[in-house]
């Protein structure tokens, strides 16, 4: 692929980062967030199905998934030696 083609393909992706670990971590955070059930799964599913076309709900779940992902990374608390 040429550099311009890679840039165009990268512009179309939601998470454009060269590291595979970042993609995997975000994917795991999304799946574990949905596995929590209740409003954590019904909200995103209703957005995807078009039953709740509310931009505020989209923004809320976007930040909730992001914070959940950060919390997953901080869960094994680092210790200083």
Backbone as CSV, one residue per row, in Angstrom:
resi,resn,N_x,N_y,N_z,CA_x,CA_y,CA_z,C_x,C_y,C_z
1,UNK,0.830,-1.186,0.000,0.000,0.000,0.000,0.873,1.248,0.000
2,UNK,0.399,2.253,-0.675,1.108,3.519,-0.660,0.759,4.278,0.612
3,UNK,1.571,5.248,0.920,1.383,6.024,2.153,0.028,6.743,2.167
4,UNK,-0.407,7.289,1.034,-1.697,7.986,0.977,-2.857,7.021,1.196
5,UNK,-2.736,5.812,0.650,-3.786,4.811,0.839,-3.879,4.394,2.303
6,UNK,-2.741,4.271,2.953,-2.729,3.913,4.371,-3.369,5.026,5.193
7,UNK,-3.041,6.283,4.850,-3.619,7.404,5.589,-5.133,7.440,5.399
8,UNK,-5.620,7.203,4.184,-7.063,7.199,3.941,-7.735,6.060,4.695
9,UNK,-7.113,4.890,4.697,-7.681,3.761,5.430,-7.675,4.051,6.924
10,UNK,-6.647,4.729,7.388,-6.545,5.064,8.801,-7.590,6.111,9.190
11,UNK,-7.927,7.021,8.294,-8.936,8.029,8.573,-10.309,7.409,8.751
12,UNK,-10.554,6.266,8.148,-11.851,5.623,8.236,-12.014,4.789,9.498
13,UNK,-10.925,4.496,10.182,-10.999,3.669,11.387,-11.317,4.524,12.601
14,UNK,-11.994,3.925,13.562,-12.332,4.643,14.786,-11.091,4.797,15.659
15,UNK,-10.357,3.721,15.855,-9.157,3.758,16.674,-7.959,3.548,15.752
16,UNK,-7.303,4.623,15.391,-6.168,4.535,14.475,-4.877,4.641,15.272
17,UNK,-4.314,3.506,15.581,-3.070,3.451,16.332,-2.323,2.230,15.840
18,UNK,-1.032,2.336,15.710,-0.250,1.240,15.156,-0.118,0.053,16.099
19,UNK,-0.307,0.277,17.381,-0.127,-0.799,18.350,-1.328,-1.727,18.416
20,UNK,-1.078,-3.010,18.262,-2.145,-4.001,18.340,-2.658,-4.109,19.769
21,UNK,-1.805,-3.876,20.738,-2.197,-3.984,22.143,-3.278,-2.960,22.499
22,UNK,-3.186,-1.761,21.929,-4.193,-0.726,22.213,-5.549,-1.132,21.657
23,UNK,-5.564,-1.697,20.447,-6.812,-2.168,19.851,-7.422,-3.283,20.702
24,UNK,-6.601,-4.202,21.109,-7.079,-5.340,21.898,-7.611,-4.880,23.251
25,UNK,-6.919,-3.940,23.874,-7.351,-3.443,25.187,-8.686,-2.719,25.080
26,UNK,-8.866,-1.902,24.045,-10.131,-1.184,23.866,-11.257,-2.153,23.531
27,UNK,-10.971,-3.155,22.726,-11.982,-4.149,22.381,-12.426,-4.917,23.624
28,UNK,-11.469,-5.312,24.448,-11.791,-6.027,25.681,-12.608,-5.148,26.631
29,UNK,-12.256,-3.869,26.711,-12.997,-2.951,27.578,-14.443,-2.820,27.101
30,UNK,-14.654,-2.740,25.795,-16.013,-2.634,25.246,-16.826,-3.889,25.546
31,UNK,-16.236,-5.058,25.340,-16.960,-6.302,25.594,-17.262,-6.486,27.076
32,UNK,-16.312,-6.161,27.931,-16.556,-6.310,29.363,-17.580,-5.296,29.858
33,UNK,-17.609,-4.117,29.260,-18.620,-3.113,29.607,-20.011,-3.632,29.257
34,UNK,-20.148,-4.235,28.092,-21.440,-4.793,27.685,-21.837,-5.974,28.563
35,UNK,-20.853,-6.746,29.030,-21.146,-7.904,29.880,-21.658,-7.512,31.260
36,UNK,-21.492,-6.244,31.644,-22.001,-5.796,32.931,-23.525,-5.878,32.986
37,UNK,-24.175,-5.822,31.840,-25.628,-5.947,31.776,-26.344,-4.678,32.208
38,UNK,-27.657,-4.781,32.351,-28.460,-3.636,32.780,-28.368,-2.473,31.818
39,UNK,-28.224,-1.264,32.372,-28.146,-0.080,31.514,-26.854,-0.057,30.712
40,UNK,-25.849,-0.795,31.176,-24.564,-0.822,30.473,-24.659,-1.542,29.135
41,UNK,-25.609,-2.436,28.988,-25.788,-3.106,27.700,-27.040,-2.619,26.975
42,UNK,-28.097,-2.296,27.703,-29.328,-1.885,27.028,-29.166,-0.536,26.336
43,UNK,-28.395,0.375,26.918,-28.177,1.683,26.300,-27.479,1.589,24.951
44,UNK,-26.280,0.968,24.892,-25.599,0.852,23.603,-26.379,0.034,22.571
45,UNK,-27.068,-1.017,23.021,-27.835,-1.841,22.078,-29.006,-1.045,21.513
46,UNK,-29.662,-0.239,22.362,-30.773,0.571,21.859,-30.275,1.654,20.904
47,UNK,-29.069,2.150,21.124,-28.490,3.107,20.179,-28.193,2.446,18.840
48,UNK,-27.599,1.257,18.884,-27.260,0.546,17.653,-28.491,0.123,16.867
49,UNK,-29.571,-0.220,17.570,-30.776,-0.669,16.879,-31.651,0.485,16.417
50,UNK,-31.333,1.699,16.859,-32.112,2.855,16.448,-33.335,3.096,17.310
51,UNK,-33.478,2.384,18.406,-34.631,2.561,19.285,-34.505,3.808,20.153
52,UNK,-33.298,4.259,20.397,-33.073,5.452,21.225,-32.094,6.383,20.510
53,UNK,-32.572,7.155,19.548,-31.660,8.056,18.814,-31.375,9.333,19.595
54,UNK,-30.743,9.198,20.747,-30.446,10.348,21.603,-28.934,10.592,21.610
55,UNK,-28.503,11.742,21.119,-27.064,12.036,21.129,-26.474,12.063,22.536
56,UNK,-27.261,12.491,23.518,-26.741,12.545,24.887,-26.440,11.147,25.421
57,UNK,-27.258,10.179,25.039,-27.024,8.793,25.456,-25.749,8.250,24.817
58,UNK,-25.520,8.624,23.562,-24.302,8.210,22.868,-23.069,8.783,23.552
59,UNK,-23.108,10.060,23.880,-21.968,10.708,24.543,-21.735,10.088,25.913
60,UNK,-22.819,9.852,26.652,-22.690,9.272,27.991,-22.015,7.900,27.940
61,UNK,-22.467,7.030,27.048,-21.887,5.687,26.983,-20.473,5.716,26.421
62,UNK,-20.180,6.656,25.528,-18.818,6.791,25.012,-17.849,7.050,26.163
63,UNK,-18.190,8.021,27.015,-17.303,8.345,28.118,-17.315,7.268,29.197
64,UNK,-18.435,6.598,29.375,-18.473,5.519,30.364,-17.577,4.359,29.942
65,UNK,-17.575,4.024,28.659,-16.691,2.957,28.165,-15.239,3.396,28.279
66,UNK,-14.955,4.657,27.965,-13.580,5.154,28.071,-13.098,5.097,29.521
67,UNK,-13.931,5.535,30.455,-13.546,5.488,31.864,-13.430,4.058,32.370
68,UNK,-14.294,3.186,31.880,-14.205,1.776,32.260,-12.884,1.182,31.757
69,UNK,-12.491,1.533,30.531,-11.219,1.050,29.982,-10.025,1.549,30.768
70,UNK,-10.064,2.822,31.174,-8.971,3.367,31.985,-8.935,2.673,33.342
71,UNK,-10.111,2.434,33.911,-10.172,1.723,35.188,-9.606,0.323,35.093
72,UNK,-9.845,-0.342,33.958,-9.278,-1.682,33.760,-7.760,-1.639,33.747
73,UNK,-7.210,-0.584,33.143,-5.748,-0.470,33.089,-5.156,-0.139,34.450
74,UNK,-5.911,0.576,35.283,-5.405,0.964,36.597,-5.702,-0.056,37.680
75,UNK,-6.498,-1.057,37.373,-6.900,-2.048,38.372,-5.712,-2.705,39.055
76,UNK,-4.758,-3.265,38.318,-3.565,-3.757,39.033,-2.696,-2.563,39.404
77,UNK,-2.940,-2.016,40.566,-2.293,-0.762,40.957,-0.777,-0.889,40.947
78,UNK,-0.134,0.079,40.324,1.333,0.018,40.292,1.906,0.307,41.684
79,UNK,2.960,-0.381,41.988,3.637,-0.165,43.269,5.028,0.365,43.004
80,UNK,5.467,1.249,43.858,6.792,1.817,43.719,7.757,1.074,44.622
81,UNK,8.945,0.815,44.116,9.932,0.075,44.896,10.849,1.011,45.630
